[in-house]
Amino acid sequence: MNKRPRPSLLGTTDGEAPAEDTGVPQRGEEVAVRPTPPGAQKPERRIELVGIKMKPSVRDRLKALTAKHGVTNADVVEEGIRLYEERYGG
């Protein structure tokens, strides 16, 4: 065990002095929120994973479509949904 005396931390802080502003919001402090400009909305991100059960023959057709047009499976599914809504109403 270490037998060296530990330094005292008493007197290292001044309880009477005002705290310095660090830029970090403190507990209970109101934080100003900047409004987002109208044209600066972030585009929708693709982060949701969805599994679709389909016949192997349909999966092969989907793979062929994506390879032929150089797009992703999600692009084909999204466009298919858009066309379906356009044809049959959303």
N, CA, C and O atoms as a printed pandas DataFrame, in Angstrom:
     atom_number atom_name residue_name chain_id  residue_number  x_coord  y_coord  z_coord
0              1         N          MET        A               1    0.815   -1.175    0.000
1              2        CA          MET        A               1    0.000    0.000    0.000
2              3         C          MET        A               1    0.860    1.241    0.000
3              4         O          MET        A               1    1.976    1.250    0.521
4              5         N          ASN        A               2    0.325    2.280   -0.589
5              6        CA          ASN        A               2    1.044    3.531   -0.689
6              7         C          ASN        A               2    0.862    4.337    0.600
7              8         O          ASN        A               2   -0.267    4.620    1.000
8              9         N          LYS        A               3    1.951    4.699    1.239
9             10        CA          LYS        A               3    1.901    5.421    2.507
10            11         C          LYS        A               3    2.153    6.917    2.342
11            12         O          LYS        A               3    2.220    7.648    3.330
12            13         N          ARG        A               4    2.295    7.378    1.089
13            14        CA          ARG        A               4    2.547    8.803    0.880
14            15         C          ARG        A               4    1.314    9.605    1.272
15            16         O          ARG        A               4    0.190    9.141    1.079
16            17         N          PRO        A               5    1.506   10.785    1.811
17            18        CA          PRO        A               5    0.357   11.624    2.156
18            19         C          PRO        A               5   -0.321   12.145    0.892
19            20         O          PRO        A               5    0.342   12.505   -0.080
20            21         N          ARG        A               6   -1.616   12.177    0.920
21            22        CA          ARG        A               6   -2.374   12.674   -0.229
22            23         C          ARG        A               6   -2.509   14.184   -0.111
23            24         O          ARG        A               6   -2.696   14.704    0.989
24            25         N          PRO        A               7   -2.415   14.891   -1.230
25            26        CA          PRO        A               7   -2.565   16.341   -1.163
26            27         C          PRO        A               7   -4.019   16.703   -0.855
27            28         O          PRO        A               7   -4.942   15.998   -1.261
28            29         N          SER        A               8   -4.206   17.785   -0.147
29            30        CA          SER        A               8   -5.539   18.237    0.206
30            31         C          SER        A               8   -6.133   19.013   -0.973
31            32         O          SER        A               8   -5.451   19.830   -1.590
32            33         N          LEU        A               9   -7.393   18.756   -1.276
33            34        CA          LEU        A               9   -8.079   19.476   -2.340
34            35         C          LEU        A               9   -8.908   20.625   -1.797
35            36         O          LEU        A               9   -9.565   21.331   -2.561
36            37         N          LEU        A              10   -8.884   20.816   -0.496
37            38        CA          LEU        A              10   -9.627   21.916    0.109
38            39         C          LEU        A              10   -9.011   23.240   -0.320
39            40         O          LEU        A              10   -7.790   23.391   -0.343
40            41         N          GLY        A              11   -9.851   24.174   -0.652
41            42        CA          GLY        A              11   -9.361   25.483   -1.050
42            43         C          GLY        A              11   -8.987   25.586   -2.513
43            44         O          GLY        A              11   -8.524   26.640   -2.949
44            45         N          THR        A              12   -9.174   24.516   -3.294
45            46        CA          THR        A              12   -8.813   24.589   -4.711
46            47         C          THR        A              12   -9.922   25.241   -5.533
47            48         O          THR        A              12   -9.669   25.723   -6.638
48            49         N          THR        A              13  -11.133   25.261   -5.013
49            50        CA          THR        A              13  -12.224   25.930   -5.720
50            51         C          THR        A              13  -12.751   27.057   -4.865
51            52         O          THR        A              13  -12.782   26.959   -3.638
52            53         N          ASP        A              14  -13.161   28.115   -5.508
53            54        CA          ASP        A              14  -13.716   29.261   -4.806
54            55         C          ASP        A              14  -15.220   29.238   -5.005
55            56         O          ASP        A              14  -15.697   29.519   -6.105
56            57         N          GLY        A              15  -15.965   28.915   -3.987
57            58        CA          GLY        A              15  -17.410   28.825   -4.075
58            59         C          GLY        A              15  -18.091   30.157   -4.294
59            60         O          GLY        A              15  -19.250   30.202   -4.706
60            61         N          GLU        A              16  -17.392   31.235   -4.025
61            62        CA          GLU        A              16  -17.963   32.573   -4.187
62            63         C          GLU        A              16  -17.762   33.128   -5.593
63            64         O          GLU        A              16  -18.527   33.991   -6.024
64            65         N          ALA        A              17  -16.758   32.658   -6.310
65            66        CA          ALA        A              17  -16.464   33.183   -7.644
66            67         C          ALA        A              17  -17.500   32.667   -8.641
67            68         O          ALA        A              17  -17.924   31.515   -8.544
68            69         N          PRO        A              18  -17.916   33.507   -9.607
69            70        CA          PRO        A              18  -18.882   33.038  -10.612
70            71         C          PRO        A              18  -18.229   32.010  -11.536
71            72         O          PRO        A              18  -17.030   32.064  -11.811
72            73         N          ALA        A              19  -19.037   31.092  -11.995
73            74        CA          ALA        A              19  -18.535   30.056  -12.897
74            75         C          ALA        A              19  -18.217   30.654  -14.260
75            76         O          ALA        A              19  -18.908   31.556  -14.735
76            77         N          GLU        A              20  -17.169   30.142  -14.874
77            78        CA          GLU        A              20  -16.802   30.598  -16.214
78            79         C          GLU        A              20  -17.723   29.934  -17.231
79            80         O          GLU        A              20  -18.117   28.781  -17.056
80            81         N          ASP        A              21  -18.067   30.661  -18.294
81            82        CA          ASP        A              21  -18.912   30.110  -19.346
82            83         C          ASP        A              21  -18.061   29.211  -20.235
83            84         O          ASP        A              21  -17.102   29.668  -20.858
84            85         N          THR        A              22  -18.414   27.944  -20.288
85            86        CA          THR        A              22  -17.660   26.988  -21.099
86            87         C          THR        A              22  -18.325   26.720  -22.433
87            88         O          THR        A              22  -17.738   26.068  -23.296
88            89         N          GLY        A              23  -19.550   27.215  -22.618
89            90        CA          GLY        A              23  -20.274   26.947  -23.854
90            91         C          GLY        A              23  -21.116   25.684  -23.779
91            92         O          GLY        A              23  -21.909   25.421  -24.682
92            93         N          VAL        A              24  -20.960   24.907  -22.731
93            94        CA          VAL        A              24  -21.714   23.676  -22.550
94            95         C          VAL        A              24  -22.930   23.994  -21.683
95            96         O          VAL        A              24  -22.772   24.525  -20.584
96            97         N          PRO        A              25  -24.149   23.680  -22.153
97            98        CA          PRO        A              25  -25.334   23.977  -21.347
98            99         C          PRO        A              25  -25.292   23.226  -20.023
99           100         O          PRO        A              25  -24.943   22.047  -19.970
100          101         N          GLN        A              26  -25.651   23.929  -18.961
101          102        CA          GLN        A              26  -25.666   23.319  -17.639
102          103         C          GLN        A              26  -27.074   22.838  -17.322
103          104         O          GLN        A              26  -28.037   23.228  -17.982
104          105         N          ARG        A              27  -27.184   21.997  -16.319
105          106        CA          ARG        A              27  -28.463   21.423  -15.931
106          107         C          ARG        A              27  -29.495   22.520  -15.665
107          108         O          ARG        A              27  -29.231   23.449  -14.901
108          109         N          GLY        A              28  -30.666   22.415  -16.295
109          110        CA          GLY        A              28  -31.743   23.368  -16.081
110          111         C          GLY        A              28  -31.643   24.628  -16.929
111          112         O          GLY        A              28  -32.536   25.474  -16.885
112          113         N          GLU        A              29  -30.588   24.762  -17.684
113          114        CA          GLU        A              29  -30.402   25.972  -18.498
114          115         C          GLU        A              29  -31.162   25.844  -19.819
115          116         O          GLU        A              29  -31.183   24.778  -20.434
116          117         N          GLU        A              30  -31.783   26.939  -20.242
117          118        CA          GLU        A              30  -32.486   26.955  -21.522
118          119         C          GLU        A              30  -31.454   26.911  -22.652
119          120         O          GLU        A              30  -30.450   27.621  -22.603
120          121         N          VAL        A              31  -31.698   26.086  -23.660
121          122        CA          VAL        A              31  -30.798   25.978  -24.793
122          123         C          VAL        A              31  -31.482   26.587  -26.004
123          124         O          VAL        A              31  -32.607   26.218  -26.340
124          125         N          ALA        A              32  -30.810   27.511  -26.651
125          126        CA          ALA        A              32  -31.371   28.147  -27.841
126          127         C          ALA        A              32  -31.300   27.174  -29.014
127          128         O          ALA        A              32  -30.247   26.597  -29.287
128          129         N          VAL        A              33  -32.421   26.997  -29.704
129          130        CA          VAL        A              33  -32.474   26.111  -30.859
130          131         C          VAL        A              33  -32.587   26.969  -32.107
131          132         O          VAL        A              33  -33.474   27.815  -32.226
132          133         N          ARG        A              34  -31.670   26.732  -33.031
133          134        CA          ARG        A              34  -31.712   27.496  -34.273
134          135         C          ARG        A              34  -32.777   26.908  -35.195
135          136         O          ARG        A              34  -32.820   25.692  -35.382
136          137         N          PRO        A              35  -33.634   27.744  -35.773
137          138        CA          PRO        A              35  -34.639   27.219  -36.701
138          139         C          PRO        A              35  -33.974   26.764  -37.996
139          140         O          PRO        A              35  -32.989   27.350  -38.445
140          141         N          THR        A              36  -34.528   25.712  -38.582
141          142        CA          THR        A              36  -34.006   25.201  -39.841
142          143         C          THR        A              36  -34.551   26.050  -40.983
143          144         O          THR        A              36  -35.761   26.258  -41.073
144          145         N          PRO        A              37  -33.675   26.542  -41.855
145          146        CA          PRO        A              37  -34.167   27.310  -43.007
146          147         C          PRO        A              37  -35.083   26.442  -43.862
147          148         O          PRO        A              37  -34.898   25.226  -43.918
148          149         N          PRO        A              38  -36.083   27.051  -44.540
149          150        CA          PRO        A              38  -37.070   26.271  -45.290
150          151         C          PRO        A              38  -36.472   25.316  -46.324
151          152         O          PRO        A              38  -36.954   24.191  -46.453
152          153         N          GLY        A              39  -35.454   25.720  -47.053
153          154        CA          GLY        A              39  -34.911   24.861  -48.109
154          155         C          GLY        A              39  -33.820   23.924  -47.641
155          156         O          GLY        A              39  -33.252   23.201  -48.460
156          157         N          ALA        A              40  -33.504   23.906  -46.362
157          158        CA          ALA        A              40  -32.370   23.126  -45.875
158          159         C          ALA        A              40  -32.787   21.864  -45.140
159          160         O          ALA        A              40  -32.052   21.402  -44.266
160          161         N          GLN        A              41  -33.929   21.294  -45.459
161          162        CA          GLN        A              41  -34.348   20.065  -44.791
162          163         C          GLN        A              41  -33.507   18.900  -45.286
163          164         O          GLN        A              41  -33.186   18.805  -46.471
164          165         N          LYS        A              42  -33.159   18.023  -44.368
165          166        CA          LYS        A              42  -32.320   16.884  -44.717
166          167         C          LYS        A              42  -33.137   15.875  -45.521
167          168         O          LYS        A              42  -34.317   15.667  -45.239
168          169         N          PRO        A              43  -32.515   15.246  -46.522
169          170        CA          PRO        A              43  -33.242   14.219  -47.273
170          171         C          PRO        A              43  -33.482   12.991  -46.394
171          172         O          PRO        A              43  -32.749   12.735  -45.439
172          173         N          GLU        A              44  -34.517   12.250  -46.741
173          174        CA          GLU        A              44  -34.845   11.040  -45.992
174          175         C          GLU        A              44  -33.702   10.040  -46.125
175          176         O          GLU        A              44  -33.184    9.806  -47.217
176          177         N          ARG        A              45  -33.324    9.459  -44.998
177          178        CA          ARG        A              45  -32.225    8.501  -45.015
178          179         C          ARG        A              45  -32.760    7.086  -45.056
179          180         O          ARG        A              45  -33.843    6.807  -44.541
180          181         N          ARG        A              46  -32.010    6.207  -45.660
181          182        CA          ARG        A              46  -32.387    4.796  -45.697
182          183         C          ARG        A              46  -31.669    4.080  -44.575
183          184         O          ARG        A              46  -30.502    3.712  -44.708
184          185         N          ILE        A              47  -32.355    3.884  -43.485
185          186        CA          ILE        A              47  -31.738    3.186  -42.368
186          187         C          ILE        A              47  -32.593    2.010  -41.900
187          188         O          ILE        A              47  -32.154    1.208  -41.075
188          189         N          GLU        A              48  -33.802    1.909  -42.421
189          190        CA          GLU        A              48  -34.710    0.855  -41.988
190          191         C          GLU        A              48  -34.489   -0.377  -42.867
191          192         O          GLU        A              48  -34.549   -0.298  -44.094
192          193         N          LEU        A              49  -34.236   -1.499  -42.225
193          194        CA          LEU        A              49  -34.090   -2.749  -42.963
194          195         C          LEU        A              49  -35.422   -3.470  -42.965
195          196         O          LEU        A              49  -36.038   -3.654  -41.915
196          197         N          VAL        A              50  -35.868   -3.877  -44.143
197          198        CA          VAL        A              50  -37.146   -4.558  -44.286
198          199         C          VAL        A              50  -36.905   -5.862  -45.034
199          200         O          VAL        A              50  -36.249   -5.881  -46.076
200          201         N          GLY        A              51  -37.430   -6.928  -44.505
201          202        CA          GLY        A              51  -37.329   -8.216  -45.175
202          203         C          GLY        A              51  -38.608   -8.492  -45.948
203          204         O          GLY        A              51  -39.707   -8.314  -45.423
204          205         N          ILE        A              52  -38.465   -8.926  -47.194
205          206        CA          ILE        A              52  -39.626   -9.238  -48.030
206          207         C          ILE        A              52  -39.517  -10.691  -48.465
207          208         O          ILE        A              52  -38.525  -11.097  -49.073
208          209         N          LYS        A              53  -40.541  -11.467  -48.150
209          210        CA          LYS        A              53  -40.563  -12.862  -48.587
210          211         C          LYS        A              53  -41.111  -12.911  -50.004
211          212         O          LYS        A              53  -42.157  -12.330  -50.295
212          213         N          MET        A              54  -40.405  -13.600  -50.876
213          214        CA          MET        A              54  -40.859  -13.727  -52.265
214          215         C          MET        A              54  -40.397  -15.071  -52.829
215          216         O          MET        A              54  -39.497  -15.723  -52.300
216          217         N          LYS        A              55  -41.045  -15.452  -53.912
217          218        CA          LYS        A              55  -40.680  -16.693  -54.590
218          219         C          LYS        A              55  -39.269  -16.542  -55.165
219          220         O          LYS        A              55  -38.864  -15.441  -55.537
220          221         N          PRO        A              56  -38.525  -17.642  -55.238
221          222        CA          PRO        A              56  -37.182  -17.566  -55.824
222          223         C          PRO        A              56  -37.183  -17.012  -57.255
223          224         O          PRO        A              56  -36.241  -16.331  -57.660
224          225         N          SER        A              57  -38.240  -17.306  -58.013
225          226        CA          SER        A              57  -38.287  -16.797  -59.396
226          227         C          SER        A              57  -38.433  -15.270  -59.403
227          228         O          SER        A              57  -37.851  -14.594  -60.252
228          229         N          VAL        A              58  -39.209  -14.731  -58.460
229          230        CA          VAL        A              58  -39.375  -13.275  -58.366
230          231         C          VAL        A              58  -38.066  -12.637  -57.908
231          232         O          VAL        A              58  -37.683  -11.576  -58.401
232          233         N          ARG        A              59  -37.381  -13.285  -56.967
233          234        CA          ARG        A              59  -36.095  -12.772  -56.501
234          235         C          ARG        A              59  -35.095  -12.718  -57.646
235          236         O          ARG        A              59  -34.326  -11.764  -57.757
236          237         N          ASP        A              60  -35.103  -13.745  -58.504
237          238        CA          ASP        A              60  -34.194  -13.763  -59.650
238          239         C          ASP        A              60  -34.520  -12.631  -60.631
239          240         O          ASP        A              60  -33.618  -12.012  -61.195
240          241         N          ARG        A              61  -35.822  -12.365  -60.830
241          242        CA          ARG        A              61  -36.219  -11.254  -61.712
242          243         C          ARG        A              61  -35.776   -9.911  -61.121
243          244         O          ARG        A              61  -35.328   -9.021  -61.843
244          245         N          LEU        A              62  -35.910   -9.782  -59.793
245          246        CA          LEU        A              62  -35.482   -8.558  -59.117
246          247         C          LEU        A              62  -33.977   -8.361  -59.263
247          248         O          LEU        A              62  -33.521   -7.253  -59.547
248          249         N          LYS        A              63  -33.208   -9.424  -59.071
249          250        CA          LYS        A              63  -31.751   -9.343  -59.241
250          251         C          LYS        A              63  -31.386   -8.945  -60.663
251          252         O          LYS        A              63  -30.479   -8.141  -60.876
252          253         N          ALA        A              64  -32.094   -9.510  -61.636
253          254        CA          ALA        A              64  -31.818   -9.184  -63.036
254          255         C          ALA        A              64  -32.127   -7.714  -63.321
255          256         O          ALA        A              64  -31.364   -7.042  -64.014
256          257         N          LEU        A              65  -33.243   -7.214  -62.787
257          258        CA          LEU        A              65  -33.600   -5.803  -62.981
258          259         C          LEU        A              65  -32.556   -4.867  -62.381
259          260         O          LEU        A              65  -32.154   -3.887  -63.008
260          261         N          THR        A              66  -32.120   -5.177  -61.159
261          262        CA          THR        A              66  -31.148   -4.299  -60.504
262          263         C          THR        A              66  -29.810   -4.316  -61.237
263          264         O          THR        A              66  -29.154   -3.282  -61.359
264          265         N          ALA        A              67  -29.408   -5.477  -61.721
265          266        CA          ALA        A              67  -28.146   -5.571  -62.460
266          267         C          ALA        A              67  -28.233   -4.854  -63.804
267          268         O          ALA        A              67  -27.296   -4.171  -64.217
268          269         N          LYS        A              68  -29.371   -5.019  -64.483
269          270        CA          LYS        A              68  -29.548   -4.412  -65.813
270          271         C          LYS        A              68  -29.529   -2.889  -65.748
271          272         O          LYS        A              68  -28.947   -2.237  -66.615
272          273         N          HIS        A              69  -30.163   -2.322  -64.726
273          274        CA          HIS        A              69  -30.301   -0.873  -64.645
274          275         C          HIS        A              69  -29.322   -0.223  -63.668
275          276         O          HIS        A              69  -29.297    1.002  -63.547
276          277         N          GLY        A              70  -28.524   -1.017  -62.977
277          278        CA          GLY        A              70  -27.530   -0.477  -62.059
278          279         C          GLY        A              70  -28.128    0.250  -60.873
279          280         O          GLY        A              70  -27.618    1.292  -60.460
280          281         N          VAL        A              71  -29.207   -0.290  -60.319
281          282        CA          VAL        A              71  -29.868    0.309  -59.159
282          283         C          VAL        A              71  -29.916   -0.725  -58.043
283          284         O          VAL        A              71  -29.531   -1.879  -58.231
284          285         N          THR        A              72  -30.394   -0.298  -56.879
285          286        CA          THR        A              72  -30.493   -1.216  -55.739
286          287         C          THR        A              72  -31.885   -1.855  -55.681
287          288         O          THR        A              72  -32.818   -1.407  -56.348
288          289         N          ASN        A              73  -32.000   -2.899  -54.879
289          290        CA          ASN        A              73  -33.305   -3.538  -54.670
290          291         C          ASN        A              73  -34.306   -2.528  -54.129
291          292         O          ASN        A              73  -35.465   -2.512  -54.543
292          293         N          ALA        A              74  -33.856   -1.684  -53.202
293          294        CA          ALA        A              74  -34.742   -0.682  -52.607
294          295         C          ALA        A              74  -35.267    0.279  -53.664
295          296         O          ALA        A              74  -36.429    0.680  -53.604
296          297         N          ASP        A              75  -34.428    0.659  -54.637
297          298        CA          ASP        A              75  -34.875    1.560  -55.700
298          299         C          ASP        A              75  -36.009    0.932  -56.506
299          300         O          ASP        A              75  -36.998    1.595  -56.820
300          301         N          VAL        A              76  -35.859   -0.341  -56.838
301          302        CA          VAL        A              76  -36.887   -1.036  -57.630
302          303         C          VAL        A              76  -38.181   -1.142  -56.834
303          304         O          VAL        A              76  -39.261   -0.901  -57.375
304          305         N          VAL        A              77  -38.084   -1.498  -55.557
305          306        CA          VAL        A              77  -39.283   -1.637  -54.719
306          307         C          VAL        A              77  -39.971   -0.287  -54.553
307          308         O          VAL        A              77  -41.194   -0.201  -54.666
308          309         N          GLU        A              78  -39.200    0.774  -54.285
309          310        CA          GLU        A              78  -39.782    2.108  -54.118
310          311         C          GLU        A              78  -40.488    2.569  -55.393
311          312         O          GLU        A              78  -41.589    3.115  -55.331
312          313         N          GLU        A              79  -39.864    2.352  -56.531
313          314        CA          GLU        A              79  -40.484    2.758  -57.793
314          315         C          GLU        A              79  -41.729    1.926  -58.078
315          316         O          GLU        A              79  -42.715    2.445  -58.602
316          317         N          GLY        A              80  -41.693    0.637  -57.736
317          318        CA          GLY        A              80  -42.867   -0.213  -57.903
318          319         C          GLY        A              80  -44.040    0.262  -57.056
319          320         O          GLY        A              80  -45.183    0.262  -57.512
320          321         N          ILE        A              81  -43.752    0.668  -55.820
321          322        CA          ILE        A              81  -44.807    1.183  -54.947
322          323         C          ILE        A              81  -45.365    2.487  -55.506
323          324         O          ILE        A              81  -46.577    2.702  -55.501
324          325         N          ARG        A              82  -44.473    3.360  -55.990
325          326        CA          ARG        A              82  -44.920    4.630  -56.561
326          327         C          ARG        A              82  -45.828    4.401  -57.772
327          328         O          ARG        A              82  -46.860    5.058  -57.908
328          329         N          LEU        A              83  -45.444    3.463  -58.654
329          330        CA          LEU        A              83  -46.261    3.164  -59.838
330          331         C          LEU        A              83  -47.602    2.542  -59.437
331          332         O          LEU        A              83  -48.635    2.845  -60.034
332          333         N          TYR        A              84  -47.579    1.681  -58.437
333          334        CA          TYR        A              84  -48.811    1.048  -57.969
334          335         C          TYR        A              84  -49.771    2.105  -57.435
335          336         O          TYR        A              84  -50.961    2.081  -57.747
336          337         N          GLU        A              85  -49.256    3.032  -56.630
337          338        CA          GLU        A              85  -50.100    4.110  -56.091
338          339         C          GLU        A              85  -50.633    5.004  -57.198
339          340         O          GLU        A              85  -51.778    5.454  -57.158
340          341         N          GLU        A              86  -49.786    5.251  -58.185
341          342        CA          GLU        A              86  -50.203    6.099  -59.317
342          343         C          GLU        A              86  -51.332    5.441  -60.098
343          344         O          GLU        A              86  -52.278    6.113  -60.508
344          345         N          ARG        A              87  -51.240    4.144  -60.303
345          346        CA          ARG        A              87  -52.229    3.417  -61.097
346          347         C          ARG        A              87  -53.516    3.181  -60.320
347          348         O          ARG        A              87  -54.609    3.374  -60.854
348          349         N          TYR        A              88  -53.394    2.761  -59.051
349          350        CA          TYR        A              88  -54.564    2.346  -58.298
350          351         C          TYR        A              88  -54.962    3.349  -57.203
351          352         O          TYR        A              88  -55.911    3.105  -56.458
352          353         N          GLY        A              89  -54.272    4.428  -57.109
353          354        CA          GLY        A              89  -54.581    5.447  -56.091
354          355         C          GLY        A              89  -53.920    5.096  -54.764
355          356         O          GLY        A              89  -53.856    3.932  -54.369
356          357         N          GLY        A              90  -53.437    6.119  -54.096
357          358        CA          GLY        A              90  -52.702    5.892  -52.846
358          359         C          GLY        A              90  -53.587    6.020  -51.719
359          360         O          GLY        A              90  -53.158    5.865  -50.576
